[in-house]
Amino acid sequence: MMASRNQNRAPRSPSTKKEAVDEAPYDKRRRLAASRTGGAQPGNSTRRLPFSSVNNRQDASAAADVNSVEGSDSGSVEFTKDEVEALLNEKLKSSKFDIKKRLEQLMDHNKRLKICIKWFQRTEENSLVEQEKLRNALECSEKKCNDTEVEMKTKIEELDAINSELRKTIATLEEKLAKEESDKLDAINLHRREKEARDAAEKLHASVSTELEKAKQEKLIADQRVSTSEDLYNRAQEYNKSLQQYNSKLQTDLETTSESLKRVEMEKLTIVENLGTLRGHNKALQDQLTSITASRDDAIKQKELLVNELKCIRVELQQVRDDRDRQVKQVQALIAEAEKYKEFSGKSVAELDNLTFRTNALEDTCSSQRERIRTLEHQLAAANEKLKMADLSTSATRTEVEEQKKLVQELQDRLAETEIKIVEGENLRKKLHNTILELKGNIRVFCRVRPLLPDDGVGTENAVVSYPTSTEALGRGIDVLQSGQKYPFTFDKVFSHEASQQDVFVEISQLVQSALDGYKVCIFAYGQTGSGKTYTMMGRPEAPEQKGLIPRSLEQIFQISQSLKSQGWKYKMQVSMLEIYNETIRDLLSSNRSSNADLTRTDSGTLGKQYTIKHDANGNTYVSDLTIVDVCSIKEISSLLQQAAQSRSVGKTQMNEQSSRSHFVFTLRISGVNEGTEQQVQGVLNLIDLAGSERLSKSGATGDRLKETQAINKSLSSLSDVIFSLAKKEDHVPFRNSKLTYLLQPCLGGDSKTLMFVNLSPDPSSVGESLCSLRFAARVNACEIGIPRRQTNMRITDSRLSCG
């Protein structure tokens, strides 16, 4: 919707406007003016009154003829549960442009609603009267029961005194008997332990002797190995000596050959003239030289091989020596252990003699104790007969007490039935309250307080958040303490730090169901950094109990869509996810993350993708070039959520280890068609996790974090400007000041069902930010954005509904 909500209204003539003003009573107009001036004052939190006070105030301001008609109707008419549900689900039958008929039908519908509410109040009063009667009857019966109980107590006390005396005597006898039995058992255990110790000592002695024999055998084997290794070593030394002698011979041969070579050269110099004749002799000498060099090379190679063999023999000899030393140590250790075992066996023999002497003494004591046990058993039998007589006298008194208890149980059952009726009435009251809120068009606000963390370091005695216990504010009120002053606030629902993820989701499940019914639904989380927004929206998907609103909402939608198949419904679902980072839109499902900027430049200087927000005439919002994925199961959405979580901008600040640095927007578009009735619906579910508001002095942001904080605070201040304008009902609402507010325009100024979660931190250092968040939430709760409208005018072909 490009224009504001006021521009889409049909023009009205001056005459119809005047008639509408004349029809409204003077008192009602004065009350509306007072409420507008009161809502414009900053800092005042709107207080939701109960139904009784609202109806009384409306009845006081209504006209006399309307009061007379309503009084006569409410006095005679009674409603059933089906009639109330039919009244709530009743739809207007007139056309959109016939405003007068629509106003008359709305007035008539509101009158019937008032009559229904009065009937509900009257039935509630009657139930309270019946409850008081039942309580009086219960009190009378309780008095009688108390009197009988006092009489019974006196009798029971007398019997208890007798029983206590008998029990004391029995207890003393039993103690004596137990002592005798324990002494007997101790003696038997000692005898058994002595036998076991004796057997163990004999076994140890046998095992030690066998181990000694094994050690001796191993020592003999080790000595043999040592002798063989010494023989090998001696042989290796002899072989080494022979090799050295052979090497010296080779060296002498080399010296002789070198001397002969020198002689030949001298002869060559002297016989230069006779060179032709002595060439044959020279060739023979060269052949001899080559053979001598070859034999020298072979000798060198043999020498190297012998050196390598000598090294290996030395290594083996060292290993043999190490084994010999190790075995000698083992033999010495075994000899020492054998000596210890000999000393221990001598001591155990002496202990065995002592134990035998003690066992003989214990057997004598056991025989004397058996006789005492027999006498004690006779005394115990006599005491048991006395106890049986006492039990017979108490059984008669117990029957009377049981009869009185039955009477009390009947009264409690009747009280439980009345409480069930009260719970049903409370559920009906909630449903009526939701319909009134939808008719008013207000934004619903839920408040959630996260638990204290170990880093907060604050106990319950320094708590700054409390919850009122009065009937009007129970579950809806919250008090914040700052500098000794208490600031009370009231919202549609308040969740304490003890509330689980399931408790929170139960309250919004009906709102999520509306998306399948064809409504536009928007749920967004607001609050300071570290207050638990991302945990509320996303949670921890890997832990079933800690799943957030987004995965739980999607599971509910898929379950209900599957159950509606039997009624002929087919649904197609499309998912898109984006983030607004530094006033730029990023596509979290895009395969190319480099193109996720709002207006980016590539390396060559050309412009990349540009994401723009568009609103059509039906109030639907689209983002150009945004990735939209068709989904058919919860597994597909879970993988997409994991992909988006990895792509989302997250940073570390002094206030939060992993702080979300962008606004996350999850959109699920639902298209449904009923093949039997040809009814078509189109709903949208927007789930938004806003970035946290923070102060630069606390977050300590610098560089890129500073730019991110400034962009976040700017967009959130634009959101507060929009809320101020809506609360004052100004003609111009600045939706275009920020991409966040422009994206939320259909949710804040359109015909959608909108719910805001305000998240709070109980840390005393954050009480200032908590008060700012609560005041902003109170202003949001006071905004009227219009009545939600169901979208059934979009035509969808069966070929597109592939996941139905």
Residue pairs with C-beta under 8 A, 6 or more apart in sequence:
1 8
1 615
1 617
1 619
1 745
1 746
1 749
1 750
2 615
4 731
4 732
4 733
4 735
4 749
5 749
5 750
5 785
5 786
6 731
10 97
10 99
12 99
16 99
16 100
20 103
21 29
25 61
25 62
25 63
27 60
27 61
28 61
28 62
31 61
36 729
38 44
39 46
39 727
39 782
40 727
40 728
42 775
43 775
44 778
45 487
45 488
45 489
45 490
45 774
45 775
45 778
46 490
46 778
46 781
46 782
47 490
48 476
48 490
48 492
49 57
49 472
50 472
51 117
51 121
51 429
51 432
51 433
52 121
55 114
55 117
55 118
55 121
58 114
59 67
59 70
59 114
62 70
66 111
69 111
70 111
70 114
70 115
70 118
73 111
73 115
74 114
74 115
74 118
74 119
74 122
77 115
77 119
78 119
79 87
79 116
79 119
79 120
81 428
84 116
84 428
84 432
87 109
87 112
87 113
87 116
88 431
88 432
88 435
90 109
92 102
92 105
92 106
92 109
93 105
94 101
94 102
94 105
95 101
96 102
113 432
113 435
113 436
116 432
117 432
120 425
120 428
120 429
120 432
123 425
124 425
127 418
127 421
127 422
127 425
130 418
131 415
131 418
134 411
134 414
134 415
134 418
135 415
137 411
138 408
138 411
138 412
138 415
141 404
141 407
141 408
141 411
142 408
144 404
145 404
145 407
145 408
148 400
148 401
148 404
149 401
149 404
152 397
152 400
152 401
155 397
156 394
156 397
159 390
159 393
159 394
162 390
163 387
163 390
166 383
166 386
166 387
166 390
169 379
169 383
170 380
170 383
173 376
173 379
173 380
173 383
174 380
176 372
176 376
177 373
177 376
177 377
177 380
180 369
180 372
180 373
181 373
183 365
183 369
184 366
184 369
187 359
187 362
187 363
187 365
187 366
190 355
190 358
190 359
190 362
191 355
191 359
191 362
194 352
194 355
194 356
194 359
197 348
197 351
197 352
197 355
198 348
198 352
201 344
201 345
201 348
201 352
204 341
204 344
204 345
205 341
205 345
208 337
208 338
208 341
211 334
211 337
211 338
212 334
212 338
215 330
215 331
215 334
215 335
218 327
218 330
218 331
219 327
219 331
222 323
222 324
222 327
222 328
222 331
225 320
225 323
225 324
226 320
226 324
229 317
229 320
229 321
229 324
232 313
232 316
232 317
233 313
233 317
236 310
236 313
236 317
240 306
240 310
243 303
243 306
247 299
247 303
250 296
250 299
254 296
257 289
257 292
261 289
264 285
268 282
271 278
434 510
437 444
437 492
438 753
438 787
438 788
439 787
440 784
441 784
441 785
441 786
441 787
441 788
442 781
442 782
442 783
442 784
442 785
443 748
443 754
443 755
443 756
443 780
443 781
443 783
443 785
444 492
444 511
444 754
444 755
444 756
444 781
445 491
445 492
445 755
445 756
445 758
445 777
445 778
445 780
445 781
446 491
446 492
446 493
446 494
446 495
446 504
446 507
446 508
446 755
446 756
446 757
446 758
447 478
447 489
447 491
447 493
447 494
447 495
447 757
447 758
447 760
447 774
447 777
448 494
448 495
448 499
448 504
448 532
448 536
448 757
448 758
448 759
448 760
449 465
449 478
449 494
449 495
449 496
449 497
449 759
449 760
449 761
449 762
450 497
450 531
450 532
450 535
450 759
450 760
450 761
450 762
451 497
451 498
451 762
452 458
452 497
452 762
452 763
456 762
456 763
458 762
458 763
458 764
462 764
463 481
463 762
464 480
464 481
464 482
464 762
464 764
464 767
464 770
465 478
465 479
465 480
465 481
465 760
465 762
465 770
466 478
466 479
466 481
467 477
467 478
467 479
467 494
467 496
468 474
468 477
468 478
468 479
468 488
470 477
473 488
473 490
475 493
475 494
476 490
476 491
476 492
476 493
476 494
477 488
477 489
477 490
477 494
478 488
478 489
478 490
478 491
478 494
478 774
479 486
479 487
479 488
479 489
480 486
480 487
480 489
480 767
480 770
480 771
480 774
481 487
481 767
482 767
482 768
482 771
487 771
487 774
489 774
489 777
489 778
491 758
491 777
491 778
491 781
492 781
493 507
495 503
495 504
497 762
500 545
501 536
501 539
501 545
501 546
501 547
501 548
501 549
501 552
502 545
502 552
504 536
504 549
505 549
505 552
505 553
508 523
508 549
508 553
508 755
509 556
511 521
511 523
511 753
511 755
512 521
512 553
512 556
512 557
512 685
513 556
513 560
514 521
514 683
514 753
514 788
515 521
515 557
515 668
515 670
515 683
515 684
515 685
516 557
516 560
516 561
516 564
516 571
516 670
516 672
516 681
516 683
517 681
517 683
517 790
518 672
518 681
518 682
518 683
518 790
518 791
518 792
519 683
519 752
519 753
519 788
519 789
519 790
519 791
520 619
520 620
520 683
520 684
520 686
520 746
520 747
520 750
520 751
520 752
520 753
520 788
520 791
521 683
521 684
521 685
521 686
521 752
521 753
521 754
521 755
522 686
522 688
522 744
522 747
522 752
522 753
522 754
522 755
523 549
523 686
523 687
523 688
523 754
523 755
523 756
523 757
524 686
524 687
524 688
524 689
524 690
524 744
524 747
524 754
524 755
524 756
524 757
525 533
525 534
525 536
525 537
525 688
525 689
525 690
525 756
525 757
525 759
526 533
526 690
526 716
526 756
526 757
526 758
526 759
526 773
526 776
526 777
527 533
527 690
527 692
527 693
527 757
527 758
527 759
527 760
527 761
527 773
528 655
528 692
528 693
528 694
528 759
528 761
528 766
528 769
528 770
528 773
529 653
529 655
529 656
529 659
529 692
529 693
529 694
529 699
530 655
530 656
530 659
530 692
530 761
530 766
531 692
531 759
531 760
531 761
531 766
531 773
532 759
532 761
533 660
533 689
533 690
533 692
533 757
533 759
534 548
534 660
534 689
535 546
535 548
536 548
536 549
536 757
536 759
537 548
537 549
537 550
537 664
537 687
537 688
537 689
537 757
538 548
538 550
538 551
538 641
538 645
538 689
539 546
539 547
539 548
539 549
539 551
540 546
540 547
540 548
541 547
541 548
541 551
541 638
541 641
541 642
549 687
550 641
550 666
550 687
551 634
551 637
551 638
551 641
553 685
553 687
554 634
554 637
554 668
555 634
557 573
557 668
557 670
557 685
558 633
558 634
561 569
561 571
561 573
561 672
564 571
565 804
567 674
567 676
568 674
568 675
568 676
568 677
569 672
569 673
569 674
569 804
570 672
570 673
570 674
570 675
570 798
570 801
570 804
571 670
571 671
571 672
571 801
571 803
571 804
572 630
572 670
572 671
572 672
572 796
572 800
572 801
572 802
572 803
572 804
573 630
573 631
573 632
573 668
573 669
573 670
573 671
573 803
574 628
574 629
574 630
574 631
574 668
574 669
574 671
575 589
575 628
575 629
575 631
575 637
575 640
575 666
575 667
575 668
575 669
576 589
576 623
576 626
576 627
576 628
576 629
576 667
576 669
577 587
577 588
577 589
577 640
577 641
577 644
577 664
577 665
577 666
577 667
578 585
578 586
578 587
578 588
578 611
578 623
578 626
578 664
578 665
579 585
579 586
579 588
579 648
579 649
579 662
579 663
579 664
579 665
580 586
580 662
580 663
580 665
580 715
580 739
580 740
580 743
581 649
581 661
581 662
581 708
581 711
582 707
582 708
582 711
583 598
583 711
583 714
583 715
583 738
583 739
584 597
584 598
584 599
584 739
585 596
585 598
585 611
585 613
585 623
585 626
585 739
586 596
586 597
586 598
586 647
586 649
586 662
587 595
587 596
587 609
587 611
587 625
587 626
587 627
588 596
588 643
588 644
588 647
588 648
588 664
589 627
589 629
589 640
589 643
589 644
590 596
590 627
591 627
593 647
594 600
594 602
594 608
595 608
595 609
596 609
596 647
597 608
597 609
598 610
598 611
599 607
599 608
599 610
600 607
600 608
600 609
601 607
601 608
602 608
609 625
610 624
610 625
611 623
611 624
611 625
611 626
612 623
612 624
613 621
613 622
613 623
613 739
613 742
613 743
614 621
614 622
614 623
614 624
615 621
615 622
615 745
615 746
616 622
618 791
618 793
618 794
619 746
619 750
619 751
619 752
620 684
620 746
621 743
621 745
621 746
623 743
628 669
629 636
629 640
630 802
630 803
631 637
631 640
631 803
632 802
632 803
641 666
644 664
644 666
648 660
648 662
648 664
649 660
649 661
649 662
649 708
650 658
650 659
650 660
650 661
651 658
651 659
651 661
651 704
651 705
651 708
652 658
652 659
653 659
653 694
653 699
653 700
653 701
653 705
654 698
654 699
654 700
655 692
655 694
655 698
655 699
656 692
659 692
659 694
659 699
660 689
660 691
660 692
661 691
661 705
661 708
661 712
662 691
662 708
663 688
663 689
663 690
663 691
663 712
663 715
663 740
664 688
664 689
665 686
665 687
665 688
665 743
666 686
666 687
666 688
667 684
667 685
667 686
668 684
668 685
668 687
669 682
669 683
669 684
670 681
670 682
670 683
670 684
670 685
671 680
671 681
671 682
671 794
671 796
671 800
671 801
672 680
672 681
672 682
672 683
672 796
672 801
673 679
673 680
673 681
673 796
673 798
673 801
673 804
674 680
675 798
679 792
680 792
680 793
680 794
680 795
680 796
681 790
681 791
681 792
682 791
682 792
682 794
682 796
683 791
684 752
686 747
688 744
690 716
690 740
691 712
691 715
691 716
692 712
693 712
693 713
693 716
693 769
693 772
693 773
694 701
694 709
694 712
694 713
694 769
695 769
696 706
696 709
698 765
699 705
699 709
701 708
701 709
714 738
715 738
715 739
715 740
715 741
716 740
718 734
718 737
718 738
718 740
718 741
719 738
719 740
719 741
719 744
720 776
720 779
721 734
721 737
721 741
722 733
722 734
722 735
722 737
722 741
722 744
722 748
722 749
723 748
723 776
723 779
723 780
723 783
724 779
725 732
725 733
725 734
726 733
726 748
726 749
726 783
726 784
726 785
727 779
727 782
727 783
729 784
733 749
734 741
735 741
735 742
735 744
735 745
735 748
735 749
736 742
741 748
746 752
747 754
747 785
748 754
748 783
748 785
749 785
749 786
750 785
750 786
751 785
751 786
751 787
751 788
751 789
752 785
752 788
753 788
754 785
756 777
756 780
758 773
758 774
758 776
758 777
759 773
760 770
760 773
760 774
761 769
761 770
